[in-house]
Amino acid sequence: MSSCRASNASTDVMMTEGGGTDDRIEWVFDGECPMCVELKTTLEERDSGHAIGFTDFTSQSYDEEAHGNLPIAELRTDIHVLRWRGGSEEPEVYRGLAALALLETIVPTPEDVTNAFDSVLESFDEEGGCEDEECNDVWNKLSEESKAVRLSYDEDEST
């Protein structure tokens, strides 16, 4: 699968929340990871309001300083979504399932993020993961965290 690159224009996306403040949401993803690219593509298809920006940290144009000073070594350890509230200069950093939960609050139908994530995890399991071991570690961790959260939720629902 070929990797796709986020355009620079996508990082300038702004959204308005109920409080009237402008927030910018951006997923900094691994453009060389087939799972990340698959999830990105699915999110782009479902994000009709273009509220999520995407930046490929494997691109030569990746600017660490413009993205919360997150070094590539850290970005390779988990999914990272950045949120700039009200035009602030420093983003809040969401990692792992918290990052996915934030994305769920942005797209018009939150189930779309869950379904996209489930689809990517299913592909990951069927294909035996990525060629890159760091990528495998990220997706294995997300898969395990997701299963634990769902198990906990199912137990709460049954009581």
KAZI-V978926 format. One line per field, one symbol per residue. ss: DSSP state (A for helix, B for strand, O for the rest). phi: phi as a letter, one per 30 degrees, with the letter a starting at -180 (. if undefined). psi: psi as a letter, one per 40 degrees, with the letter a starting at -180 (. if undefined). A space follows every 50 residues. Layout:
BEGIN
ss->???
phi->???
psi->???
END
This chain:
BEGIN
ss->OOOOOOOAAAAAOOBBOOOOOBBBBBBBBOOOOAAAAAAAAAAAAAOOOO OBBBBBOOOOOOOOAAAOOOOAAAAOOOOBBBBBOOOOOOOBBBBAAAAA AAAAAAOOOAAAAAAAAAAAAAAAAAAOOOOOAAAAAAAAAAAAAAAAAA AAAAAAAAO
phi->.ddccddddddcdbbccedicdcbcbccbcdccedddddedddddcdddh dccbbdddddddceddbihddeedddcadbbcbcchiddcddccbhdddd dddddcdebedddddddddddddedddijcdddddeeddddddddddddd ddddddddc
psi->hiiihiiddeeehiihideeihihhhhhiheehddddddddddddegdef ehihhheeidehhddefffhiddddeeihhhihhhfeidhiihhibdddd ddddedidhdddddddddddddddddeeaidhdddddddddddddddddd ddddddde.
END
